[in-house]
Amino acid sequence: MRKAYSVFKKDWQSELRTRYAINALAMFILVTISVILFSVGDEPVTNYLTGGLFWVVIFFSAMSGLSRVFVSEEERGTTLTLQLIAAPVTVFFGKLIFNLILVFLMIISITILYAMLFDNFVIQNLSLFFVALFLGGIGIAISSTLIAAIIAKANTKGTLYPVLSFPILLPLILTLLELTKFSMDGETFLFSWTYLAILVSYDVIMLTAGFMLFDFIWKE
């Protein structure tokens, strides 16, 4: 984990110098929420619709900034050096920590803006909502890290990333939509345990798949 932290530290310091992913996420969040506000106007919007739009913003914002974690290595020509000095599992967890930080910064920002701008975005069970955000953020970060590694060497990185991400993240997004609806209705954890179990299972499966398969992805 100490070596993985070194990989994360390298990426984080590089991101602070360039601010590519952070700026991309920030601009996409602002533009998307602004477009939603202008489109809605004075029309009444239901609670469930605002909850759905909330995850739409998160999904497409993630598509705009999380792919850079391996693409930047290819652009700088440092992939081979990283392959020589670090084990694949070290690289995977270092990149995963970086994406986790970005995902949770993104989710916190979107949640605050949403709560300020949408009056109908009312959560009755905050504990359930925050647990769903936490588990969902982990799932998005793990999946995005794996997909970013797969498409890093492709010529059409910009279009391939969302195409591969959608079918992989779709079960996660659908589950999060249901949990958001339950949290808006004030349902209990006991009522929502099936969907919470799905989230935990998704995170465990994706993390296990990443741990087992990243060696082949990284070297090929």
N, CA, C and O of each residue as an XYZ file, in Angstrom:
880
protein
N       0.823     -1.206      0.000
C       0.000      0.000      0.000
C       0.861      1.262      0.000
O       0.449      2.303     -0.511
N       2.069      1.159      0.582
C       2.956      2.322      0.579
C       3.393      2.656     -0.851
O       3.490      3.826     -1.221
N       3.656      1.614     -1.650
C       4.029      1.844     -3.046
C       2.835      2.368     -3.832
O       2.984      3.233     -4.695
N       1.652      1.844     -3.531
C       0.443      2.331     -4.205
C       0.213      3.802     -3.880
O      -0.213      4.577     -4.737
N       0.494      4.177     -2.647
C       0.354      5.583     -2.263
C       1.342      6.455     -3.029
O       1.038      7.606     -3.342
N       2.518      5.918     -3.333
C       3.495      6.684     -4.112
C       2.990      6.937     -5.525
O       3.193      8.020     -6.074
N       2.324      5.930     -6.125
C       1.733      6.118     -7.452
C       0.635      7.167     -7.391
O       0.548      8.042     -8.253
N      -0.205      7.071     -6.362
C      -1.261      8.070     -6.188
C      -0.674      9.467     -5.999
O      -1.166     10.432     -6.585
N       0.367      9.576     -5.191
C       0.971     10.881     -4.926
C       1.529     11.494     -6.209
O       1.397     12.696     -6.437
N       2.156     10.656     -7.051
C       2.670     11.145     -8.335
C       1.540     11.695     -9.195
O       1.649     12.785     -9.758
N       0.443     10.924     -9.294
C      -0.688     11.365    -10.116
C      -1.342     12.616     -9.547
O      -1.729     13.512    -10.297
N      -1.466     12.679     -8.237
C      -2.118     13.826     -7.618
C      -1.296     15.100     -7.796
O      -1.848     16.166     -8.066
N       0.023     14.987     -7.645
C       0.877     16.158     -7.855
C       0.844     16.605     -9.313
O       0.853     17.802     -9.603
N       0.805     15.633    -10.231
C       0.695     15.977    -11.644
C      -0.640     16.651    -11.943
O      -0.700     17.599    -12.726
N      -1.717     16.158    -11.316
C      -3.037     16.750    -11.521
C      -3.097     18.166    -10.955
O      -3.732     19.036    -11.551
N      -2.456     18.411     -9.828
C      -2.457     19.751     -9.248
C      -1.710     20.742    -10.138
O      -2.005     21.937    -10.129
N      -0.730     20.234    -10.915
C      -0.009     21.123    -11.831
C      -0.833     21.425    -13.078
O      -0.879     22.568    -13.533
N      -1.480     20.405    -13.630
C      -2.222     20.593    -14.874
C      -3.695     20.932    -14.643
O      -4.289     21.705    -15.395
N      -4.284     20.338    -13.582
C      -5.701     20.493    -13.234
C      -6.620     20.105    -14.398
O      -7.696     20.680    -14.562
N      -6.192     19.130    -15.201
C      -7.021     18.740    -16.343
C      -8.304     18.064    -15.886
O      -9.397     18.489    -16.259
N      -8.180     17.008    -15.076
C      -9.367     16.257    -14.651
C     -10.263     17.101    -13.751
O     -11.486     17.066    -13.886
N      -9.666     17.855    -12.838
C     -10.455     18.679    -11.922
C     -11.226     19.739    -12.681
O     -12.412     19.946    -12.421
N     -10.567     20.419    -13.623
C     -11.245     21.441    -14.414
C     -12.326     20.839    -15.303
O     -13.395     21.424    -15.472
N     -12.043     19.662    -15.873
C     -13.041     19.015    -16.721
C     -14.272     18.644    -15.922
O     -15.399     18.854    -16.372
N     -14.060     18.088    -14.730
C     -15.190     17.733    -13.873
C     -15.976     18.970    -13.452
O     -17.205     18.978    -13.508
N     -15.266     20.013    -13.031
C     -15.940     21.225    -12.560
C     -16.760     21.872    -13.668
O     -17.906     22.262    -13.446
N     -16.182     21.986    -14.854
C     -16.902     22.621    -15.959
C     -18.100     21.784    -16.389
O     -19.164     22.332    -16.677
N     -17.940     20.464    -16.437
C     -19.053     19.619    -16.859
C     -20.185     19.672    -15.844
O     -21.357     19.697    -16.220
N     -19.839     19.691    -14.552
C     -20.873     19.781    -13.516
C     -21.658     21.075    -13.653
O     -22.889     21.066    -13.640
N     -20.943     22.191    -13.785
C     -21.613     23.495    -13.888
C     -22.472     23.588    -15.146
O     -23.606     24.065    -15.097
N     -21.927     23.130    -16.274
C     -22.669     23.223    -17.531
C     -23.903     22.330    -17.492
O     -24.983     22.749    -17.910
N     -23.754     21.103    -16.993
C     -24.875     20.167    -16.981
C     -25.998     20.650    -16.075
O     -27.167     20.626    -16.460
N     -25.645     21.085    -14.876
C     -26.673     21.569    -13.955
C     -27.336     22.838    -14.492
O     -28.541     23.030    -14.330
N     -26.543     23.705    -15.132
C     -27.120     24.920    -15.719
C     -28.097     24.587    -16.835
O     -29.162     25.197    -16.928
N     -27.747     23.622    -17.686
C     -28.637     23.220    -18.774
C     -29.938     22.645    -18.215
O     -31.019     22.916    -18.739
N     -29.828     21.849    -17.147
C     -31.027     21.284    -16.523
C     -31.916     22.391    -15.964
O     -33.135     22.361    -16.132
N     -31.302     23.366    -15.300
C     -32.080     24.471    -14.733
C     -32.771     25.277    -15.823
O     -33.943     25.625    -15.679
N     -32.063     25.580    -16.916
C     -32.659     26.352    -18.001
C     -33.758     25.558    -18.694
O     -34.768     26.120    -19.114
N     -33.557     24.251    -18.812
C     -34.554     23.410    -19.485
C     -35.830     23.293    -18.660
O     -36.936     23.317    -19.200
N     -35.666     23.168    -17.363
C     -36.823     23.015    -16.482
C     -37.591     24.328    -16.368
O     -38.818     24.357    -16.457
N     -36.850     25.407    -16.170
C     -37.498     26.712    -16.035
C     -38.420     26.756    -14.833
O     -38.037     26.377    -13.726
N     -39.630     27.218    -15.057
C     -40.624     27.303    -13.981
C     -41.544     26.086    -13.935
O     -42.502     26.066    -13.163
N     -41.263     25.074    -14.750
C     -42.109     23.885    -14.771
C     -41.924     23.091    -13.481
O     -40.806     22.995    -12.975
N     -42.991     22.525    -12.947
C     -42.862     21.707    -11.739
C     -42.114     20.406    -12.033
O     -42.356     19.753    -13.048
N     -41.224     20.051    -11.149
C     -40.414     18.834    -11.303
C     -40.639     17.961    -10.076
O     -40.558     18.438     -8.944
N     -40.919     16.693    -10.300
C     -41.164     15.782     -9.183
C     -39.863     15.438     -8.469
O     -38.773     15.608     -9.016
N     -39.997     14.955     -7.247
C     -38.832     14.552     -6.469
C     -38.051     13.442     -7.158
O     -36.821     13.468     -7.212
N     -38.786     12.466     -7.683
C     -38.125     11.328     -8.310
C     -37.346     11.751     -9.559
O     -36.279     11.208     -9.844
N     -37.888     12.722    -10.298
C     -37.184     13.192    -11.489
C     -35.887     13.901    -11.125
O     -34.875     13.722    -11.803
N     -35.901     14.703    -10.065
C     -34.665     15.364     -9.644
C     -33.640     14.332     -9.171
O     -32.440     14.500     -9.392
N     -34.113     13.259     -8.516
C     -33.201     12.199     -8.110
C     -32.580     11.501     -9.300
O     -31.392     11.176     -9.281
N     -33.379     11.265    -10.348
C     -32.836     10.659    -11.556
C     -31.832     11.554    -12.253
O     -30.777     11.091    -12.687
N     -32.156     12.843    -12.364
C     -31.235     13.794    -12.980
C     -29.946     13.924    -12.181
O     -28.882     14.179    -12.745
N     -30.044     13.748    -10.870
C     -28.864     13.808    -10.005
C     -27.834     12.767    -10.431
O     -26.646     13.069    -10.538
N     -28.295     11.538    -10.673
C     -27.360     10.480    -11.068
C     -26.950     10.598    -12.519
O     -25.873     10.129    -12.888
N     -27.763     11.203    -13.345
C     -27.357     11.482    -14.724
C     -26.164     12.440    -14.732
O     -25.203     12.239    -15.474
N     -26.235     13.476    -13.906
C     -25.123     14.431    -13.810
C     -23.868     13.735    -13.310
O     -22.782     13.972    -13.840
N     -23.995     12.883    -12.305
C     -22.836     12.178    -11.760
C     -22.223     11.257    -12.814
O     -21.004     11.224    -12.980
N     -23.070     10.509    -13.527
C     -22.562      9.555    -14.517
C     -21.787     10.277    -15.620
O     -20.655      9.900    -15.922
N     -22.373     11.303    -16.221
C     -21.713     11.965    -17.341
C     -20.535     12.831    -16.885
O     -19.594     13.049    -17.648
N     -20.586     13.317    -15.659
C     -19.418     14.034    -15.131
C     -18.249     13.086    -14.956
O     -17.108     13.439    -15.255
N     -18.527     11.874    -14.469
C     -17.474     10.869    -14.324
C     -16.860     10.525    -15.679
O     -15.653     10.309    -15.782
N     -17.696     10.474    -16.719
C     -17.186     10.167    -18.054
C     -16.235     11.241    -18.568
O     -15.370     10.959    -19.398
N     -16.387     12.458    -18.084
C     -15.587     13.573    -18.606
C     -14.206     13.668    -17.975
O     -13.304     14.246    -18.580
N     -14.008     13.115    -16.768
C     -12.739     13.347    -16.084
C     -11.979     12.136    -15.618
O     -10.775     12.230    -15.383
N     -12.635     10.993    -15.473
C     -11.975      9.835    -14.866
C     -11.148      9.013    -15.846
O     -10.359      8.171    -15.417
N     -11.304      9.229    -17.133
C     -10.557      8.432    -18.115
C      -9.094      8.827    -18.187
O      -8.291      8.092    -18.762
N      -8.729      9.959    -17.624
C      -7.369     10.481    -17.763
C      -6.338      9.721    -16.943
O      -5.138      9.924    -17.127
N      -6.775      8.864    -16.057
C      -5.851      8.270    -15.099
C      -4.780      7.413    -15.782
O      -3.653      7.344    -15.291
N      -5.105      6.762    -16.899
C      -4.112      5.999    -17.662
C      -3.769      6.673    -18.989
O      -2.662      6.508    -19.502
N      -4.697      7.418    -19.535
C      -4.433      8.112    -20.792
C      -3.268      9.082    -20.636
O      -2.458      9.238    -21.549
N      -3.186      9.731    -19.481
C      -2.097     10.690    -19.245
C      -0.730     10.005    -19.281
O       0.250     10.606    -19.722
N      -0.658      8.757    -18.823
C       0.611      8.017    -18.868
C       1.025      7.769    -20.316
O       2.202      7.883    -20.657
N       0.048      7.428    -21.174
C       0.348      7.196    -22.585
C       0.786      8.482    -23.272
O       1.704      8.466    -24.092
N       0.144      9.584    -22.947
C       0.481     10.850    -23.588
C       1.866     11.339    -23.180
O       2.585     11.932    -23.984
N       2.236     11.087    -21.930
C       3.559     11.510    -21.454
C       4.650     10.506    -21.804
O       5.833     10.817    -21.671
N       4.277      9.308    -22.249
C       5.256      8.276    -22.571
C       5.886      7.641    -21.357
O       7.020      7.169    -21.425
N       5.167      7.621    -20.238
C       5.718      7.069    -18.989
C       5.154      5.690    -18.656
O       5.429      5.153    -17.584
N       4.363      5.109    -19.569
C       3.751      3.815    -19.277
C       4.798      2.733    -19.091
O       4.732      1.968    -18.129
N       5.762      2.658    -19.997
C       6.792      1.624    -19.920
C       7.615      1.762    -18.647
O       7.939      0.763    -18.006
N       7.955      2.989    -18.278
C       8.707      3.211    -17.040
C       7.930      2.726    -15.829
O       8.495      2.100    -14.932
N       6.623      3.017    -15.802
C       5.781      2.583    -14.688
C       5.662      1.061    -14.654
O       5.603      0.466    -13.578
N       5.628      0.435    -15.817
C       5.571     -1.018    -15.870
C       6.843     -1.656    -15.324
O       6.806     -2.743    -14.748
N       7.969     -0.970    -15.509
C       9.256     -1.526    -15.072
C       9.493     -1.359    -13.576
O      10.126     -2.211    -12.953
N       8.995     -0.279    -12.997
C       9.344      0.012    -11.606
C       8.261     -0.364    -10.604
O       8.505     -0.349     -9.397
N       7.077     -0.698    -11.084
C       5.974     -0.969    -10.153
C       5.206     -2.211    -10.594
O       5.005     -2.433    -11.788
N       4.778     -3.017     -9.625
C       3.960     -4.188     -9.909
C       2.573     -3.757    -10.369
O       2.096     -2.692     -9.976
N       1.917     -4.574    -11.198
C       0.584     -4.203    -11.681
C      -0.408     -3.900    -10.571
O      -1.177     -2.944    -10.680
N      -0.409     -4.698     -9.499
C      -1.367     -4.470     -8.417
C      -1.090     -3.139     -7.726
O      -2.012     -2.476     -7.251
N       0.176     -2.754     -7.672
C       0.533     -1.461     -7.089
C      -0.010     -0.315     -7.933
O      -0.557      0.653     -7.406
N       0.146     -0.434     -9.245
C      -0.371      0.593    -10.157
C      -1.892      0.672    -10.054
O      -2.461      1.762    -10.000
N      -2.545     -0.489    -10.027
C      -4.010     -0.514     -9.979
C      -4.533      0.210     -8.744
O      -5.423      1.054     -8.850
N      -3.989     -0.111     -7.582
C      -4.499      0.503     -6.356
C      -4.094      1.973     -6.254
O      -4.841      2.777     -5.696
N      -2.928      2.335     -6.781
C      -2.545      3.743     -6.794
C      -3.472      4.577     -7.657
O      -3.898      5.659     -7.254
N      -3.787      4.072     -8.856
C      -4.724      4.763     -9.739
C      -6.137      4.761     -9.157
O      -6.882      5.729     -9.311
N      -6.499      3.663     -8.485
C      -7.830      3.581     -7.879
C      -8.000      4.616     -6.780
O      -9.055      5.241     -6.679
N      -6.976      4.807     -5.956
C      -7.046      5.825     -4.897
C      -7.231      7.212     -5.513
O      -8.003      8.026     -5.007
N      -6.519      7.472     -6.605
C      -6.647      8.769     -7.287
C      -8.070      8.978     -7.789
O      -8.648     10.048     -7.600
N      -8.639      7.948     -8.435
C     -10.001      8.070     -8.938
C     -11.025      8.160     -7.810
O     -12.042      8.839     -7.948
N     -10.761      7.482     -6.701
C     -11.671      7.585     -5.554
C     -11.735      9.021     -5.042
O     -12.814      9.525     -4.734
N     -10.585      9.675     -4.952
C     -10.554     11.070     -4.497
C     -11.351     11.948     -5.451
O     -12.152     12.776     -5.017
N     -11.131     11.770     -6.751
C     -11.862     12.574     -7.739
C     -13.362     12.321     -7.677
O     -14.158     13.257     -7.748
N     -13.749     11.041     -7.544
C     -15.174     10.698     -7.520
C     -15.862     11.323     -6.321
O     -16.949     11.884     -6.458
N     -15.253     11.238     -5.156
C     -15.914     11.769     -3.965
C     -15.911     13.298     -3.951
O     -16.851     13.905     -3.437
N     -14.879     13.929     -4.501
C     -14.923     15.382     -4.664
C     -16.055     15.782     -5.607
O     -16.761     16.763     -5.370
N     -16.215     15.010     -6.677
C     -17.284     15.270     -7.639
C     -18.652     15.083     -7.005
O     -19.532     15.928     -7.175
N     -18.847     13.988     -6.275
C     -20.141     13.694     -5.668
C     -20.502     14.742     -4.617
O     -21.650     15.182     -4.552
N     -19.540     15.141     -3.803
C     -19.797     16.155     -2.777
C     -20.208     17.482     -3.433
O     -21.148     18.139     -2.986
N     -19.492     17.863     -4.494
C     -19.807     19.124     -5.175
C     -21.198     19.095     -5.791
O     -21.969     20.044     -5.649
N     -21.516     17.996     -6.479
C     -22.829     17.895     -7.121
C     -23.941     17.881     -6.084
O     -24.979     18.514     -6.278
N     -23.733     17.163     -4.984
C     -24.759     17.084     -3.939
C     -25.040     18.448     -3.330
O     -26.198     18.802     -3.109
N     -23.992     19.214     -3.056
C     -24.166     20.547     -2.474
C     -24.902     21.474     -3.454
O     -25.835     22.178     -3.065
N     -24.479     21.470     -4.718
C     -25.131     22.312     -5.722
C     -26.590     21.912     -5.924
O     -27.470     22.762     -6.054
N     -26.826     20.609     -5.947
C     -28.191     20.131     -6.138
C     -29.098     20.549     -4.988
O     -30.229     20.989     -5.201
N     -28.589     20.407     -3.770
C     -29.390     20.778     -2.606
C     -29.694     22.280     -2.598
O     -30.741     22.701     -2.107
N     -28.778     23.080     -3.140
C     -28.970     24.526     -3.156
C     -29.920     24.972     -4.267
O     -30.683     25.921     -4.086
N     -29.876     24.289     -5.420
C     -30.583     24.784     -6.603
C     -31.927     24.118     -6.853
O     -32.779     24.693     -7.531
N     -32.135     22.929     -6.325
C     -33.380     22.203     -6.578
C     -34.159     22.052     -5.279
O     -33.754     21.314     -4.381
N     -35.266     22.751     -5.191
C     -36.083     22.699     -3.978
C     -36.727     21.331     -3.774
O     -36.982     20.926     -2.640
N     -36.992     20.615     -4.877
C     -37.654     19.320     -4.777
C     -36.705     18.184     -4.421
O     -37.135     17.055     -4.183
N     -35.421     18.488     -4.388
C     -34.440     17.455     -4.035
C     -34.382     17.348     -2.506
O     -33.465     17.863     -1.866
N     -35.376     16.672     -1.946
C     -35.526     16.562     -0.491
C     -35.316     15.110     -0.089
O     -36.008     14.216     -0.574
N     -34.358     14.883      0.799
C     -34.022     13.528      1.259
C     -34.575     13.344      2.672
O     -34.213     14.080      3.590
N     -35.441     12.371      2.836
C     -36.019     12.083      4.146
C     -35.087     11.237      5.024
O     -34.991     11.457      6.231
N     -34.410     10.275      4.408
C     -33.494      9.406      5.150
C     -32.071      9.702      4.676
O     -31.592      9.104      3.712
N     -31.403     10.627      5.359
C     -30.066     11.045      4.947
C     -29.040      9.929      5.118
O     -28.115      9.813      4.315
N     -29.192      9.115      6.144
C     -28.231      8.032      6.378
C     -28.215      7.059      5.207
O     -27.149      6.681      4.723
N     -29.395      6.656      4.755
C     -29.484      5.746      3.614
C     -28.919      6.387      2.356
O     -28.240      5.725      1.570
N     -29.193      7.657      2.163
C     -28.701      8.366      0.983
C     -27.182      8.439      0.980
O     -26.556      8.207     -0.054
N     -26.578      8.759      2.125
C     -25.124      8.880      2.182
C     -24.432      7.524      2.053
O     -23.349      7.437      1.474
N     -25.035      6.483      2.577
C     -24.477      5.134      2.393
C     -24.506      4.760      0.918
O     -23.542      4.198      0.398
N     -25.617      5.072      0.240
C     -25.724      4.810     -1.195
C     -24.680      5.614     -1.974
O     -24.062      5.088     -2.899
N     -24.478      6.885     -1.606
C     -23.458      7.704     -2.258
C     -22.071      7.103     -2.064
O     -21.274      7.053     -3.001
N     -21.786      6.652     -0.854
C     -20.468      6.103     -0.547
C     -20.199      4.829     -1.350
O     -19.165      4.710     -2.008
N     -21.132      3.884     -1.291
C     -20.954      2.628     -2.015
C     -20.980      2.849     -3.527
O     -20.224      2.218     -4.265
N     -21.855      3.750     -3.982
C     -21.905      4.052     -5.408
C     -20.635      4.717     -5.900
O     -20.162      4.417     -6.996
N     -20.079      5.613     -5.104
C     -18.829      6.269     -5.490
C     -17.685      5.283     -5.620
O     -16.864      5.397     -6.529
N     -17.625      4.315     -4.717
C     -16.584      3.276     -4.800
C     -16.754      2.473     -6.088
O     -15.781      2.212     -6.794
N     -17.992      2.084     -6.390
C     -18.238      1.314     -7.602
C     -17.869      2.073     -8.865
O     -17.275      1.503     -9.780
N     -18.216      3.356     -8.925
C     -17.872      4.168    -10.089
C     -16.363      4.281    -10.243
O     -15.844      4.191    -11.355
N     -15.655      4.478     -9.133
C     -14.197      4.632     -9.187
C     -13.518      3.343     -9.653
O     -12.609      3.391    -10.482
N     -13.946      2.199     -9.130
C     -13.332      0.929     -9.521
C     -13.577      0.643    -10.998
O     -12.646      0.311    -11.731
N     -14.819      0.771    -11.431
C     -15.153      0.497    -12.829
C     -14.421      1.455    -13.765
O     -13.910      1.040    -14.804
N     -14.371      2.721    -13.403
C     -13.719      3.715    -14.252
C     -12.223      3.456    -14.368
O     -11.637      3.672    -15.428
N     -11.609      2.999    -13.298
C     -10.178      2.701    -13.327
C      -9.883      1.558    -14.282
O      -8.943      1.633    -15.073
N     -10.683      0.497    -14.213
C     -10.487     -0.644    -15.109
C     -10.709     -0.251    -16.567
O      -9.913     -0.607    -17.436
N     -11.781      0.475    -16.833
C     -12.097      0.860    -18.209
C     -11.036      1.811    -18.759
O     -10.669      1.721    -19.931
N     -10.545      2.713    -17.923
C      -9.502      3.643    -18.355
C      -8.233      2.892    -18.749
O      -7.554      3.287    -19.698
N      -7.904      1.816    -18.035
C      -6.734      1.005    -18.379
C      -6.937      0.284    -19.703
O      -5.993      0.136    -20.479
N      -8.162     -0.166    -19.968
C      -8.455     -0.904    -21.200
C      -8.353     -0.004    -22.427
O      -7.831     -0.426    -23.459
N      -8.842      1.223    -22.328
C      -8.914      2.091    -23.507
C      -7.691      2.994    -23.655
O      -7.633      3.796    -24.588
N      -6.710      2.879    -22.750
C      -5.584      3.818    -22.747
C      -4.815      3.802    -24.062
O      -4.357      4.846    -24.527
N      -4.671      2.621    -24.665
C      -3.885      2.514    -25.893
C      -4.731      2.633    -27.160
O      -4.198      2.553    -28.267
N      -6.025      2.822    -27.011
C      -6.899      2.913    -28.183
C      -6.765      4.283    -28.859
O      -6.410      5.274    -28.220
N      -7.053      4.315    -30.143
C      -6.965      5.585    -30.881
C      -8.155      6.495    -30.595
O      -8.029      7.720    -30.616
N      -9.319      5.884    -30.325
C     -10.548      6.663    -30.080
C     -10.901      6.609    -28.598
O     -11.945      6.078    -28.218
N     -10.034      7.154    -27.776
C     -10.233      7.085    -26.325
C     -11.483      7.834    -25.885
O     -12.229      7.360    -25.029
N     -11.710      9.008    -26.474
C     -12.813      9.851    -26.026
C     -14.172      9.206    -26.211
O     -15.044      9.329    -25.351
N     -14.360      8.510    -27.347
C     -15.657      7.883    -27.609
C     -15.754      6.489    -27.018
O     -16.843      6.052    -26.647
N     -14.626      5.779    -26.922
C     -14.661      4.401    -26.436
C     -14.951      4.323    -24.945
O     -15.593      3.382    -24.479
N     -14.479      5.311    -24.203
C     -14.653      5.263    -22.746
C     -16.122      5.260    -22.322
O     -16.517      4.369    -21.570
N     -16.959      6.218    -22.768
C     -18.379      6.155    -22.370
C     -19.109      4.952    -22.939
O     -20.037      4.445    -22.309
N     -18.708      4.479    -24.127
C     -19.370      3.309    -24.718
C     -19.149      2.074    -23.859
O     -20.082      1.299    -23.647
N     -17.935      1.877    -23.363
C     -17.657      0.732    -22.497
C     -18.215      0.939    -21.099
O     -18.604     -0.023    -20.438
N     -18.257      2.177    -20.646
C     -18.687      2.443    -19.275
C     -20.184      2.223    -19.081
O     -20.616      1.743    -18.033
N     -20.978      2.578    -20.100
C     -22.425      2.537    -19.919
C     -22.949      1.155    -19.540
O     -23.659      1.049    -18.540
N     -22.637      0.076    -20.292
C     -23.183     -1.231    -19.882
C     -22.644     -1.733    -18.557
O     -23.329     -2.473    -17.851
N     -21.417     -1.340    -18.206
C     -20.833     -1.804    -16.940
C     -21.424     -1.052    -15.755
O     -21.656     -1.632    -14.695
N     -21.664      0.239    -15.942
C     -22.180      1.057    -14.843
C     -23.706      1.073    -14.774
O     -24.271      1.531    -13.780
N     -24.375      0.583    -15.808
C     -25.838      0.636    -15.824
C     -26.482     -0.076    -14.630
O     -27.377      0.501    -14.012
N     -26.068     -1.314    -14.273
C     -26.673     -1.936    -13.080
C     -26.450     -1.126    -11.812
O     -27.327     -1.055    -10.951
N     -25.279     -0.519    -11.699
C     -24.977      0.307    -10.526
C     -25.870      1.535    -10.479
O     -26.415      1.865     -9.426
N     -26.027      2.222    -11.621
C     -26.844      3.431    -11.666
C     -28.301      3.116    -11.365
O     -28.953      3.855    -10.628
N     -28.822      2.025    -11.927
C     -30.217      1.647    -11.674
C     -30.452      1.345    -10.197
O     -31.481      1.721     -9.636
N     -29.493      0.665     -9.574
C     -29.603      0.381     -8.146
C     -29.568      1.656     -7.319
O     -30.327      1.801     -6.361
N     -28.689      2.580     -7.688
C     -28.591      3.856     -6.970
C     -29.849      4.703     -7.152
O     -30.243      5.434     -6.242
N     -30.473      4.609     -8.312
C     -31.731      5.324     -8.522
C     -32.809      4.833     -7.565
O     -33.554      5.629     -6.994
N     -32.886      3.519     -7.395
C     -33.876      2.960     -6.471
C     -33.585      3.374     -5.035
O     -34.503      3.725     -4.295
N     -32.333      3.338     -4.639
C     -31.983      3.721     -3.269
C     -32.219      5.207     -3.032
O     -32.608      5.607     -1.935
N     -31.987      6.026     -4.053
C     -32.285      7.451     -3.923
C     -33.778      7.677     -3.741
O     -34.192      8.511     -2.936
N     -34.581      6.938     -4.484
C     -36.034      7.034     -4.332
C     -36.468      6.596     -2.936
O     -37.329      7.231     -2.327
N     -35.876      5.513     -2.426
C     -36.200      5.052     -1.074
C     -35.815      6.089     -0.029
O     -36.564      6.323      0.919
N     -34.642      6.717     -0.198
C     -34.202      7.730      0.763
C     -35.097      8.960      0.710
O     -35.304      9.611      1.735
N     -35.632      9.294     -0.466
C     -36.574     10.401     -0.571
C     -37.901     10.073      0.107
O     -38.559     10.952      0.663
N     -38.285      8.804      0.055
C     -39.535      8.377      0.689
C     -39.376      8.143      2.192
O     -40.363      7.934      2.898
N     -38.129      8.178      2.681
C     -37.896      7.960      4.106
C     -37.916      6.495      4.507
O     -38.177      6.175      5.666
N     -37.642      5.593      3.553
C     -37.639      4.169      3.871
C     -36.448      3.832      4.759
O     -35.465      4.571      4.806
N     -36.549      2.698      5.468
C     -35.517      2.280      6.403
C     -34.452      1.438      5.697
O     -34.616      1.041      4.544
N     -33.358      1.177      6.419
C     -32.313      0.303      5.900
C     -32.834     -1.110      5.698
O     -32.457     -1.786      4.741
N     -33.700     -1.555      6.598
C     -34.248     -2.900      6.490
C     -35.055     -3.055      5.207
O     -35.001     -4.100      4.558
N     -35.796     -2.026      4.845
C     -36.585     -2.060      3.623
C     -35.686     -2.068      2.385
O     -36.052     -2.630      1.352
N     -34.511     -1.445      2.491
C     -33.626     -1.260      1.327
C     -32.464     -2.236      1.304
O     -31.555     -2.080      0.489
N     -32.467     -3.241      2.175
C     -31.271     -4.075      2.326
C     -30.928     -4.843      1.049
O     -29.752     -5.117      0.807
N     -31.916     -5.196      0.228
C     -31.641     -5.930     -1.006
C     -30.791     -5.095     -1.957
O     -29.819     -5.593     -2.526
N     -31.155     -3.832     -2.127
C     -30.408     -2.966     -3.031
C     -29.045     -2.604     -2.451
O     -28.076     -2.448     -3.195
N     -28.962     -2.472     -1.135
C     -27.659     -2.238     -0.514
C     -26.750     -3.440     -0.703
O     -25.550     -3.279     -0.927
N     -27.305     -4.643     -0.617
C     -26.529     -5.857     -0.852
C     -26.034     -5.921     -2.293
O     -24.923     -6.383     -2.553
N     -26.864     -5.454     -3.230
C     -26.444     -5.409     -4.630
C     -25.259     -4.459     -4.801
O     -24.307     -4.770     -5.516
N     -25.322     -3.309     -4.147
C     -24.216     -2.350     -4.228
C     -22.925     -2.933     -3.678
O     -21.870     -2.824     -4.304
N     -23.009     -3.550     -2.508
C     -21.820     -4.152     -1.897
C     -21.278     -5.260     -2.790
O     -20.067     -5.355     -2.991
N     -22.151     -6.091     -3.323
C     -21.725     -7.185     -4.200
C     -21.056     -6.641     -5.461
O     -20.043     -7.174     -5.916
N     -21.629     -5.582     -6.018
C     -21.044     -4.968     -7.215
C     -19.634     -4.475     -6.929
O     -18.715     -4.720     -7.710
N     -19.462     -3.779     -5.809
C     -18.142     -3.245     -5.466
C     -17.137     -4.370     -5.253
O     -16.001     -4.283     -5.720
N     -17.546     -5.423     -4.552
C     -16.641     -6.547     -4.276
C     -16.269     -7.268     -5.567
O     -15.107     -7.617     -5.773
N     -17.251     -7.490     -6.433
C     -16.987     -8.189     -7.700
C     -16.046     -7.379     -8.584
O     -15.101     -7.929     -9.150
N     -16.296     -6.078     -8.708
C     -15.451     -5.246     -9.560
C     -14.041     -5.127     -8.996
O     -13.068     -5.130     -9.750
N     -13.925     -5.022     -7.671
C     -12.600     -4.941     -7.062
C     -11.836     -6.250     -7.247
O     -10.641     -6.236     -7.541
N     -12.519     -7.372     -7.077
C     -11.886     -8.677     -7.280
C     -11.472     -8.862     -8.731
O     -10.373     -9.338     -9.015
N     -12.366     -8.481     -9.656
C     -12.041     -8.586    -11.077
C     -10.841     -7.710    -11.427
O      -9.971     -8.121    -12.195
N     -10.795     -6.506    -10.865
C      -9.665     -5.631    -11.114
C      -8.371     -6.206    -10.578
O      -7.337     -6.138    -11.242
N      -8.419     -6.773     -9.380
C      -7.227     -7.353     -8.763
C      -6.707     -8.539     -9.576
O      -5.496     -8.714     -9.715
N      -7.624     -9.355    -10.113
C      -7.235    -10.569    -10.837
C      -6.853    -10.287    -12.292
O      -5.964    -10.947    -12.829
N      -7.504     -9.328    -12.932
C      -7.330     -9.140    -14.365
C      -6.405     -7.991    -14.739
O      -5.963     -7.901    -15.885
N      -6.109     -7.120    -13.795
C      -5.347     -5.928    -14.160
C      -3.952     -6.272    -14.659
O      -3.401     -5.546    -15.488
N      -3.375     -7.354    -14.177
C      -2.051     -7.772    -14.642
C      -2.059     -7.972    -16.155
O      -1.139     -7.529    -16.844
N      -3.101     -8.644    -16.681
C      -3.188     -8.881    -18.122
C      -3.488     -7.587    -18.875
O      -2.929     -7.333    -19.942
N      -4.376     -6.776    -18.306
C      -4.743     -5.512    -18.968
C      -3.526     -4.596    -19.070
O      -3.276     -4.000    -20.118
N      -2.787     -4.490    -17.996
C      -1.680     -3.557    -17.907
C      -0.517     -3.946    -18.821
O       0.111     -3.084    -19.436
N      -0.232     -5.256    -18.907
C       0.902     -5.705    -19.711
C       0.565     -5.813    -21.187
O       1.449     -5.697    -22.036
N      -0.709     -6.036    -21.503
C      -1.109     -6.162    -22.906
C      -1.395     -4.794    -23.505
O      -1.746     -4.695    -24.681
